[in-house]
Amino acid sequence: MTAPIVRSLSELRGMTQDWVRAGERIGVVPTMGALHDGHLSLVAAAEKICTRVIVTIFVNPRQFNNSEDLANYPRTEHEDARKLERFAVDAIYVPDGDQMYPGGFATTVSVSGLTEVMDGVYRPGHFEGVATVVAKLFAQSSASDAFFGEKDYQQLQVVRRMARDLDIPITVHGCPTIREIDGLAMSSRNLLLSDRARVNAPLLFEQMEEIAEGVVAGGDFAALRTAAVKRLEAANFTKIDYLEMRAADDLALLNASMRPTRLFAAAWLAGVRLIDNIAVGG
């Protein structure tokens, strides 16, 4: 099934107003394109519980800290549309910059607390860009449900808090991280890895699993972390931005798994920044 590509808000609302009037459940899957199986798993999740599904493709300039990263971000609209043909997608919303941020646009949505750690430190302004565009997409799509991957877990928590605090009537679903057969979390950035770097990339996930298993077995997190960093550096990871244990709900820093806990990492390999997170214990 080939879904129509919708480029204007007026056209999108012309479709959704009938769905809303009919009481249909509308799911939205916000993406920046370059779709892989991780994105497609979100579409499949939306299909299961929603009668209408909208996939959005918008490379959001407000969440990039580096203009070169924005310029190099893959744009594969036609290939993305082809990948979506096997799903019951009702619309692919592909607005341009002027449609999302018209002249005189002056509003920013920010979420305190959750955005002041991890990627909020290393990518200042990133989560303000995410929260702003997602708030707009929620309003534009009239969706009752939204689907995000747990691979970007901090982003997921920011979006959940934003929707809750602004009383947006939408359920934000977190869907499991989809991995390559060797454990590497699927990401559009993986396309930037050289063949040699791609061989080493799964070590990040392997070391995270070792730390998590060690913590559950009663090991000292600091010691486990130090050993993991040494192994990563030996495999040509050039910089570890963070490798931390945090509470799953409010992202508070932890030294031991005393409540639902996740391990978070961001590391550089051959000029590509990889991020990942996993649950610690049950």
KETOR-489174 format. One line per 10 residues: their letters; for each residue y, x, z of N, C-alpha, C. Coordinates in nm, 3 decimals. Layout:
<atoms>
A	Y:X:Z:Y:X:Z:Y:X:Z  ...
</atoms>
This chain:
<atoms>
MTAPIVRSLS	-0.119:0.085:0.000:0.000:0.000:0.000:0.125:0.089:0.000  0.213:0.065:-0.095:0.336:0.143:-0.104:0.449:0.068:-0.035  0.502:0.127:0.071:0.611:0.063:0.146:0.743:0.088:0.075  0.834:-0.008:0.079:0.966:0.014:0.019:1.045:0.119:0.096  1.118:0.201:0.023:1.208:0.298:0.086:1.345:0.232:0.100  1.390:0.222:0.222:1.515:0.153:0.254:1.618:0.259:0.293  1.736:0.253:0.232:1.834:0.359:0.256:1.960:0.311:0.328  1.978:0.181:0.340:2.099:0.132:0.406:2.063:0.043:0.525  2.152:0.043:0.625:2.130:-0.040:0.743:2.132:-0.187:0.706  2.218:-0.227:0.615:2.225:-0.369:0.577:2.094:-0.415:0.515
ELRGMTQDWV	2.033:-0.328:0.434:1.905:-0.364:0.372:1.795:-0.373:0.478  1.796:-0.279:0.572:1.695:-0.281:0.678:1.708:-0.408:0.761  1.828:-0.441:0.800:1.848:-0.560:0.882:1.817:-0.688:0.804  1.835:-0.684:0.674:1.797:-0.799:0.593:1.649:-0.828:0.602  1.569:-0.721:0.623:1.424:-0.738:0.639:1.389:-0.778:0.782  1.446:-0.706:0.879:1.402:-0.723:1.017:1.448:-0.856:1.078  1.559:-0.912:1.029:1.606:-1.036:1.091:1.504:-1.149:1.074  1.432:-1.150:0.962:1.328:-1.251:0.942:1.210:-1.226:1.035  1.177:-1.098:1.055:1.065:-1.065:1.144:1.099:-1.103:1.288  1.220:-1.073:1.329:1.262:-1.107:1.465:1.262:-1.258:1.484
RAGERIGVVP	1.313:-1.329:1.385:1.320:-1.476:1.393:1.181:-1.536:1.405  1.084:-1.472:1.340:0.945:-1.521:1.343:0.871:-1.476:1.468  0.937:-1.396:1.554:0.874:-1.351:1.677:0.771:-1.243:1.656  0.782:-1.168:1.545:0.684:-1.064:1.517:0.714:-0.938:1.600  0.609:-0.864:1.628:0.621:-0.741:1.705:0.648:-0.625:1.608  0.761:-0.559:1.625:0.804:-0.455:1.532:0.789:-0.318:1.597  0.717:-0.229:1.531:0.702:-0.093:1.580:0.782:0.003:1.496  0.846:0.100:1.561:0.921:0.203:1.488:0.864:0.340:1.523  0.848:0.424:1.420:0.800:0.561:1.437:0.910:0.653:1.386  0.994:0.707:1.474:1.103:0.794:1.430:1.050:0.934:1.395
TMGALHDGHL	1.084:0.984:1.277:1.043:1.119:1.237:1.157:1.187:1.162  1.140:1.318:1.142:1.232:1.391:1.054:1.161:1.430:0.925  1.052:1.359:0.893:0.980:1.386:0.770:0.887:1.505:0.783  0.847:1.562:0.666:0.746:1.668:0.663:0.623:1.621:0.742  0.575:1.503:0.710:0.473:1.437:0.790:0.340:1.511:0.787  0.277:1.520:0.905:0.143:1.576:0.917:0.058:1.476:0.995  -0.066:1.516:1.027:-0.157:1.422:1.092:-0.108:1.377:1.229  -0.027:1.459:1.294:0.031:1.416:1.421:0.120:1.296:1.403  0.209:1.300:1.304:0.294:1.184:1.275:0.209:1.064:1.234  0.110:1.089:1.151:0.029:0.978:1.100:-0.050:0.910:1.212
SLVAAAEKIC	-0.083:0.985:1.317:-0.151:0.923:1.431:-0.059:0.824:1.502  0.071:0.851:1.499:0.167:0.758:1.559:0.175:0.630:1.476  0.170:0.645:1.344:0.172:0.528:1.257:0.047:0.444:1.281  -0.068:0.510:1.295:-0.193:0.437:1.322:-0.185:0.363:1.455  -0.124:0.427:1.557:-0.109:0.361:1.686:-0.019:0.239:1.676  0.087:0.251:1.597:0.178:0.138:1.578:0.108:0.022:1.507  0.027:0.056:1.408:-0.048:-0.045:1.333:-0.137:-0.131:1.423  -0.193:-0.068:1.525:-0.291:-0.136:1.609:-0.229:-0.249:1.691  -0.103:-0.234:1.730:-0.046:-0.334:1.822:0.075:-0.408:1.767  0.123:-0.366:1.650:0.243:-0.430:1.594:0.211:-0.502:1.463
TRVIVTIFVN	0.280:-0.609:1.439:0.262:-0.681:1.312:0.347:-0.623:1.201  0.454:-0.551:1.238:0.540:-0.483:1.141:0.560:-0.340:1.186  0.562:-0.247:1.090:0.580:-0.106:1.122:0.688:-0.046:1.033  0.784:0.022:1.097:0.889:0.095:1.026:0.875:0.243:1.059  0.868:0.327:0.957:0.870:0.472:0.977:1.008:0.519:0.933  1.078:0.592:1.019:1.209:0.644:0.983:1.198:0.792:0.950  1.271:0.835:0.848:1.277:0.975:0.809:1.424:1.014:0.801  1.466:1.095:0.896:1.606:1.139:0.899:1.613:1.275:0.966  1.654:1.376:0.891:1.672:1.510:0.947:1.807:1.508:1.018  1.801:1.496:1.150:1.919:1.469:1.230:1.998:1.597:1.258
PRQFNNSEDL	2.114:1.613:1.197:2.188:1.739:1.216:2.234:1.760:1.359  2.246:1.653:1.437:2.301:1.665:1.572:2.202:1.722:1.673  2.076:1.740:1.634:1.981:1.799:1.728:1.943:1.942:1.691  2.015:2.000:1.596:1.992:2.139:1.558:2.101:2.227:1.618  2.061:2.336:1.681:2.158:2.431:1.735:2.193:2.538:1.632  2.106:2.553:1.535:2.120:2.661:1.437:2.132:2.600:1.298  2.242:2.628:1.229:2.264:2.571:1.095:2.159:2.618:0.996  2.107:2.739:1.017:2.003:2.791:0.927:1.874:2.711:0.944  1.840:2.675:1.069:1.721:2.592:1.094:1.736:2.456:1.024  1.855:2.399:1.032:1.880:2.270:0.966:1.863:2.283:0.816
ANYPRTEHED	1.919:2.388:0.758:1.911:2.407:0.613:1.767:2.430:0.567  1.687:2.498:0.651:1.550:2.534:0.613:1.448:2.427:0.649  1.490:2.323:0.720:1.393:2.221:0.761:1.333:2.155:0.636  1.200:2.145:0.628:1.139:2.091:0.505:1.175:1.945:0.482  1.208:1.915:0.358:1.241:1.777:0.318:1.145:1.738:0.206  1.052:1.648:0.241:0.941:1.616:0.150:0.924:1.465:0.139  1.031:1.396:0.106:1.031:1.249:0.109:0.920:1.187:0.024  0.904:1.233:-0.098:0.805:1.171:-0.187:0.663:1.197:-0.139  0.638:1.317:-0.091:0.506:1.348:-0.036:0.482:1.267:0.091  0.584:1.250:0.173:0.572:1.170:0.295:0.536:1.026:0.261
ARKLERFAVD	0.604:0.970:0.161:0.577:0.832:0.121:0.432:0.818:0.071  0.385:0.919:0.000:0.247:0.914:-0.049:0.149:0.914:0.069  0.175:0.995:0.170:0.086:1.001:0.286:0.081:0.869:0.362  0.188:0.792:0.354:0.195:0.666:0.427:0.130:0.550:0.352  0.087:0.574:0.230:0.032:0.465:0.148:-0.093:0.403:0.208  -0.168:0.480:0.286:-0.294:0.424:0.341:-0.273:0.345:0.469  -0.148:0.332:0.510:-0.117:0.256:0.630:-0.040:0.128:0.593  -0.042:0.033:0.686:0.029:-0.094:0.665:0.174:-0.079:0.709  0.247:0.012:0.644:0.388:0.033:0.676:0.472:-0.066:0.596  0.563:-0.134:0.664:0.644:-0.236:0.598:0.774:-0.181:0.541
AIYVPDGDQM	0.822:-0.070:0.596:0.945:-0.009:0.545:0.951:0.137:0.585  0.999:0.221:0.494:1.031:0.360:0.524:1.182:0.370:0.520  1.242:0.392:0.635:1.388:0.392:0.646:1.436:0.536:0.633  1.510:0.563:0.525:1.557:0.698:0.494:1.709:0.695:0.477  1.783:0.686:0.587:1.929:0.681:0.576:1.987:0.820:0.549  2.105:0.825:0.486:2.170:0.954:0.471:2.265:0.976:0.589  2.329:1.091:0.592:2.413:1.126:0.706:2.527:1.029:0.727  2.589:0.983:0.619:2.702:0.891:0.632:2.657:0.755:0.685  2.532:0.719:0.657:2.480:0.592:0.707:2.460:0.597:0.858  2.417:0.714:0.907:2.392:0.729:1.050:2.519:0.766:1.126
YPGGFATTVS	2.600:0.852:1.068:2.721:0.899:1.135:2.842:0.881:1.043  2.889:0.758:1.029:3.003:0.733:0.939:3.131:0.800:0.990  3.229:0.810:0.904:3.356:0.871:0.942:3.412:0.810:1.069  3.458:0.894:1.160:3.513:0.846:1.285:3.410:0.828:1.395  3.283:0.857:1.365:3.179:0.841:1.468:3.212:0.930:1.587  3.214:0.873:1.707:3.266:0.947:1.822:3.185:0.929:1.950  3.060:0.881:1.937:2.981:0.848:2.056:2.861:0.942:2.068  2.838:0.988:2.191:2.720:1.070:2.219:2.648:1.012:2.339  2.516:1.004:2.330:2.434:0.958:2.442:2.373:1.080:2.510  2.394:1.093:2.640:2.337:1.206:2.713:2.258:1.156:2.832
VSGLTEVMDG	2.152:1.230:2.866:2.065:1.196:2.978:2.063:1.317:3.071  2.114:1.302:3.191:2.120:1.415:3.282:1.986:1.439:3.350  1.972:1.554:3.411:1.850:1.585:3.487:1.738:1.634:3.397  1.678:1.545:3.324:1.565:1.579:3.239:1.602:1.679:3.130  1.729:1.683:3.094:1.772:1.768:2.983:1.828:1.902:3.028  1.823:1.929:3.155:1.884:2.052:3.207:1.782:2.162:3.233  1.660:2.142:3.185:1.553:2.241:3.202:1.487:2.266:3.066  1.406:2.369:3.060:1.326:2.403:2.942:1.408:2.400:2.813  1.375:2.314:2.719:1.445:2.314:2.591:1.592:2.276:2.606  1.626:2.207:2.712:1.766:2.176:2.736:1.849:2.301:2.763
VYRPGHFEGV	1.783:2.405:2.818:1.850:2.533:2.844:1.858:2.615:2.716  1.749:2.622:2.642:1.742:2.709:2.525:1.800:2.644:2.399  1.816:2.514:2.402:1.873:2.445:2.285:1.985:2.351:2.333  2.095:2.407:2.378:2.204:2.323:2.433:2.252:2.220:2.330  2.265:2.096:2.378:2.309:1.987:2.292:2.197:1.918:2.216  2.079:1.980:2.216:1.967:1.924:2.139:1.932:1.782:2.184  1.917:1.763:2.314:1.872:1.632:2.361:1.981:1.526:2.351  2.107:1.567:2.354:2.213:1.471:2.327:2.201:1.419:2.184  2.170:1.510:2.092:2.149:1.469:1.953:2.030:1.378:1.938  1.922:1.409:2.010:1.802:1.325:2.005:1.831:1.187:2.063
ATVVAKLFAQ	1.888:1.183:2.183:1.913:1.054:2.249:2.008:0.967:2.167  2.107:1.029:2.105:2.203:0.952:2.026:2.137:0.891:1.904  2.063:0.972:1.828:2.004:0.918:1.705:1.893:0.817:1.737  1.817:0.842:1.844:1.709:0.748:1.878:1.767:0.615:1.926  1.874:0.620:2.004:1.939:0.496:2.047:1.984:0.416:1.925  2.039:0.484:1.824:2.081:0.417:1.703:1.962:0.358:1.627  1.855:0.435:1.617:1.737:0.386:1.545:1.673:0.267:1.615  1.674:0.267:1.748:1.623:0.152:1.822:1.706:0.028:1.788  1.838:0.043:1.789:1.925:-0.071:1.761:1.913:-0.115:1.615  1.906:-0.021:1.525:1.903:-0.053:1.383:1.773:-0.122:1.342
SSASDAFFGE	1.662:-0.080:1.403:1.530:-0.132:1.363:1.493:-0.263:1.431  1.562:-0.299:1.539:1.527:-0.419:1.618:1.383:-0.411:1.668  1.333:-0.290:1.690:1.193:-0.272:1.727:1.166:-0.314:1.871  1.045:-0.362:1.893:0.998:-0.396:2.027:0.918:-0.281:2.087  0.868:-0.191:1.998:0.784:-0.080:2.040:0.821:0.045:1.961  0.818:0.160:2.028:0.845:0.287:1.961:0.734:0.385:1.996  0.705:0.476:1.904:0.589:0.565:1.920:0.632:0.710:1.901  0.605:0.791:2.006:0.639:0.932:2.007:0.517:1.013:2.050  0.507:1.135:2.001:0.395:1.221:2.038:0.420:1.294:2.169  0.316:1.316:2.246:0.327:1.392:2.371:0.348:1.540:2.345
KDYQQLQVVR	0.332:1.584:2.221:0.356:1.725:2.189:0.499:1.763:2.228  0.595:1.674:2.203:0.733:1.692:2.248:0.753:1.610:2.375  0.687:1.653:2.483:0.680:1.571:2.604:0.816:1.556:2.671  0.895:1.662:2.673:1.027:1.651:2.734:1.112:1.550:2.657  1.105:1.555:2.526:1.176:1.457:2.443:1.128:1.315:2.475  0.998:1.296:2.488:0.942:1.165:2.521:1.001:1.112:2.650  1.007:1.196:2.753:1.061:1.152:2.882:1.210:1.122:2.873  1.283:1.201:2.794:1.426:1.174:2.775:1.447:1.039:2.708  1.368:1.011:2.605:1.381:0.883:2.534:1.345:0.766:2.625  1.240:0.782:2.703:1.202:0.676:2.796:1.314:0.648:2.897
RMARDLDIPI	1.373:0.754:2.953:1.480:0.736:3.049:1.603:0.673:2.984  1.636:0.717:2.865:1.751:0.661:2.793:1.733:0.511:2.770  1.616:0.472:2.722:1.591:0.330:2.694:1.595:0.248:2.822  1.539:0.303:2.929:1.540:0.232:3.057:1.681:0.217:3.112  1.756:0.327:3.112:1.889:0.325:3.172:1.986:0.237:3.094  1.967:0.227:2.962:2.058:0.147:2.879:2.006:0.005:2.858  1.897:-0.030:2.928:1.841:-0.166:2.919:1.807:-0.204:2.775  1.756:-0.109:2.700:1.713:-0.139:2.563:1.575:-0.204:2.572  1.560:-0.324:2.518:1.433:-0.397:2.533:1.325:-0.344:2.437  1.271:-0.228:2.472:1.171:-0.165:2.386:1.070:-0.093:2.475
TVHGCPTIRE	0.944:-0.092:2.433:0.840:-0.016:2.502:0.819:0.115:2.428  0.835:0.225:2.499:0.818:0.358:2.439:0.678:0.408:2.470  0.598:0.425:2.367:0.459:0.468:2.382:0.447:0.618:2.359  0.381:0.688:2.450:0.350:0.829:2.431:0.208:0.843:2.378  0.192:0.912:2.266:0.061:0.925:2.201:0.012:1.070:2.211  -0.120:1.091:2.224:-0.174:1.225:2.247:-0.136:1.325:2.138  -0.121:1.450:2.179:-0.095:1.558:2.084:-0.215:1.574:1.990  -0.188:1.586:1.861:-0.293:1.610:1.763:-0.294:1.759:1.732  -0.415:1.818:1.734:-0.428:1.963:1.718:-0.512:1.999:1.596  -0.484:2.119:1.546:-0.570:2.175:1.443:-0.706:2.206:1.505
IDGLAMSSRN	-0.804:2.234:1.423:-0.940:2.257:1.474:-0.945:2.375:1.570  -0.850:2.470:1.557:-0.848:2.587:1.646:-0.758:2.566:1.767  -0.705:2.445:1.785:-0.629:2.413:1.905:-0.479:2.414:1.890  -0.427:2.472:1.783:-0.282:2.478:1.764:-0.225:2.337:1.749  -0.122:2.306:1.829:-0.059:2.174:1.820:0.007:2.158:1.683  -0.018:2.046:1.618:0.039:2.024:1.485:0.190:2.011:1.495  0.259:2.078:1.404:0.404:2.078:1.400:0.450:2.116:1.260  0.562:2.059:1.218:0.619:2.097:1.089:0.653:2.245:1.087  0.686:2.303:1.201:0.722:2.444:1.208:0.603:2.536:1.176  0.481:2.486:1.190:0.365:2.570:1.162:0.363:2.617:1.017
LLLSDRARVN	0.429:2.542:0.929:0.435:2.580:0.788:0.512:2.711:0.768  0.593:2.748:0.867:0.674:2.869:0.857:0.599:2.994:0.900  0.481:2.977:0.958:0.404:3.091:1.007:0.340:3.168:0.891  0.346:3.300:0.897:0.274:3.382:0.799:0.123:3.367:0.825  0.042:3.410:0.728:-0.103:3.399:0.745:-0.149:3.475:0.869  -0.092:3.593:0.892:-0.133:3.673:1.008:-0.091:3.604:1.138  0.032:3.553:1.141:0.079:3.486:1.262:-0.001:3.359:1.289  -0.041:3.292:1.183:-0.119:3.168:1.201:-0.252:3.196:1.272  -0.308:3.314:1.250:-0.433:3.351:1.317:-0.411:3.366:1.467  -0.295:3.420:1.505:-0.267:3.444:1.647:-0.211:3.321:1.719
APLLFEQMEE	-0.155:3.228:1.646:-0.085:3.115:1.707:-0.168:3.035:1.808  -0.297:3.009:1.783:-0.374:2.928:1.878:-0.389:2.990:2.016  -0.356:3.120:2.028:-0.370:3.187:2.159:-0.279:3.123:2.264  -0.167:3.065:2.220:-0.078:3.001:2.317:-0.151:2.888:2.388  -0.217:2.802:2.313:-0.292:2.691:2.371:-0.408:2.743:2.456  -0.477:2.847:2.408:-0.590:2.902:2.482:-0.546:2.954:2.619  -0.433:3.023:2.622:-0.384:3.077:2.749:-0.336:2.965:2.842  -0.278:2.863:2.786:-0.236:2.749:2.868:-0.358:2.682:2.931  -0.465:2.667:2.853:-0.587:2.608:2.908:-0.643:2.695:3.021  -0.638:2.825:3.003:-0.688:2.915:3.109:-0.606:2.900:3.236
IAEGVVAGGD	-0.475:2.891:3.222:-0.390:2.873:3.340:-0.422:2.741:3.409  -0.429:2.632:3.330:-0.455:2.501:3.388:-0.588:2.498:3.461  -0.691:2.556:3.399:-0.823:2.559:3.463:-0.819:2.643:3.590  -0.744:2.753:3.586:-0.733:2.838:3.704:-0.662:2.769:3.818  -0.557:2.695:3.787:-0.483:2.623:3.891:-0.572:2.516:3.955  -0.646:2.443:3.872:-0.736:2.339:3.924:-0.843:2.400:4.014  -0.884:2.523:3.981:-0.986:2.591:4.062:-0.929:2.657:4.187  -0.798:2.641:4.208:-0.737:2.695:4.329:-0.668:2.829:4.309  -0.654:2.873:4.183:-0.591:3.002:4.157:-0.441:2.999:4.176  -0.382:3.117:4.189:-0.238:3.131:4.207:-0.168:3.121:4.071
FAALRTAAVK	-0.076:3.027:4.059:-0.012:3.005:3.930:0.064:3.128:3.882  0.139:3.192:3.970:0.219:3.308:3.931:0.132:3.418:3.872  0.018:3.445:3.935:-0.072:3.549:3.886:-0.134:3.510:3.751  -0.173:3.384:3.742:-0.231:3.335:3.616:-0.128:3.343:3.503  -0.005:3.311:3.536:0.101:3.315:3.435:0.126:3.459:3.388  0.133:3.551:3.481:0.157:3.691:3.446:0.049:3.744:3.353  -0.076:3.712:3.382:-0.187:3.757:3.297:-0.177:3.696:3.158  -0.140:3.569:3.150:-0.128:3.501:3.021:-0.016:3.561:2.937  0.096:3.591:2.999:0.209:3.651:2.926:0.169:3.786:2.867  0.096:3.866:2.943:0.051:3.996:2.893:-0.038:3.981:2.771
RLEAANFTKI	-0.128:3.882:2.775:-0.217:3.861:2.660:-0.139:3.813:2.538  -0.041:3.727:2.561:0.040:3.678:2.449:0.122:3.791:2.387  0.180:3.874:2.471:0.260:3.986:2.420:0.172:4.084:2.342  0.048:4.101:2.386:-0.044:4.189:2.315:-0.083:4.133:2.179  -0.067:4.002:2.162:-0.099:3.936:2.035:0.026:3.912:1.950  0.131:3.989:1.979:0.255:3.988:1.899:0.346:3.868:1.922  0.326:3.795:2.032:0.428:3.699:2.072:0.545:3.782:2.127  0.663:3.763:2.070:0.774:3.853:2.102:0.860:3.807:2.218  0.858:3.679:2.249:0.941:3.630:2.358:0.881:3.500:2.412  0.876:3.490:2.542:0.831:3.366:2.607:0.957:3.301:2.667
DYLEMRAADD	1.003:3.192:2.607:1.121:3.125:2.662:1.088:3.064:2.798  0.976:2.998:2.806:0.931:2.946:2.936:0.780:2.921:2.933  0.720:2.930:3.048:0.580:2.898:3.070:0.575:2.847:3.213  0.584:2.716:3.228:0.612:2.656:3.359:0.523:2.535:3.386  0.499:2.512:3.516:0.433:2.391:3.562:0.538:2.295:3.615  0.532:2.172:3.567:0.632:2.074:3.610:0.566:1.937:3.632  0.632:1.856:3.713:0.584:1.721:3.739:0.590:1.639:3.610  0.490:1.558:3.588:0.481:1.482:3.463:0.589:1.375:3.452  0.640:1.326:3.565:0.736:1.216:3.556:0.880:1.264:3.546  0.925:1.346:3.643:1.067:1.384:3.644:1.090:1.530:3.605
LALLNASMRP	0.982:1.600:3.564:0.989:1.739:3.518:1.036:1.836:3.627  1.016:1.800:3.753:1.051:1.891:3.862:0.960:2.014:3.857  1.016:2.131:3.885:0.940:2.256:3.881:0.839:2.259:3.996  0.715:2.300:3.966:0.609:2.305:4.066:0.543:2.443:4.064  0.492:2.483:4.180:0.414:2.606:4.188:0.266:2.576:4.209  0.237:2.449:4.237:0.099:2.405:4.255:0.089:2.261:4.207  -0.030:2.220:4.168:-0.050:2.086:4.115:-0.072:1.988:4.230  0.039:1.934:4.280:0.032:1.844:4.395:0.042:1.697:4.354  0.081:1.670:4.232:0.091:1.534:4.177:0.071:1.547:4.027  0.068:1.437:3.951:0.046:1.451:3.806:0.135:1.561:3.747
TRLFAAAWLA	0.070:1.659:3.688:0.137:1.784:3.651:0.108:1.819:3.506  0.208:1.882:3.443:0.187:1.934:3.308:0.234:2.080:3.302  0.169:2.154:3.214:0.207:2.292:3.189:0.283:2.295:3.056  0.400:2.357:3.055:0.487:2.359:2.938:0.509:2.503:2.893  0.515:2.523:2.761:0.540:2.657:2.709:0.624:2.651:2.582  0.706:2.753:2.565:0.778:2.778:2.440:0.774:2.928:2.418  0.725:2.970:2.301:0.708:3.113:2.275:0.734:3.142:2.128  0.783:3.263:2.102:0.817:3.306:1.967:0.705:3.392:1.909  0.670:3.362:1.784:0.569:3.440:1.712:0.617:3.458:1.569  0.641:3.581:1.531:0.685:3.613:1.394:0.806:3.531:1.352
GVRLIDNIAV	0.901:3.517:1.445:1.024:3.446:1.414:1.016:3.296:1.420  0.901:3.240:1.460:0.882:3.095:1.469:0.864:3.057:1.616  0.938:2.958:1.659:0.930:2.914:1.799:0.827:2.802:1.811  0.721:2.828:1.888:0.614:2.731:1.910:0.630:2.669:2.048  0.613:2.539:2.058:0.613:2.473:2.188:0.484:2.394:2.206  0.445:2.378:2.331:0.321:2.305:2.360:0.327:2.261:2.505  0.242:2.166:2.541:0.226:2.124:2.680:0.091:2.058:2.696  0.034:2.071:2.814:-0.095:2.009:2.843:-0.094:1.956:2.986  -0.182:1.861:3.012:-0.197:1.812:3.149:-0.274:1.914:3.231  -0.242:1.922:3.359:-0.314:2.009:3.451:-0.403:1.919:3.537
GG	-0.532:1.937:3.525:-0.624:1.850:3.597:-0.637:1.715:3.529  -0.680:1.613:3.610:-0.702:1.481:3.555:-0.579:1.419:3.497
</atoms>
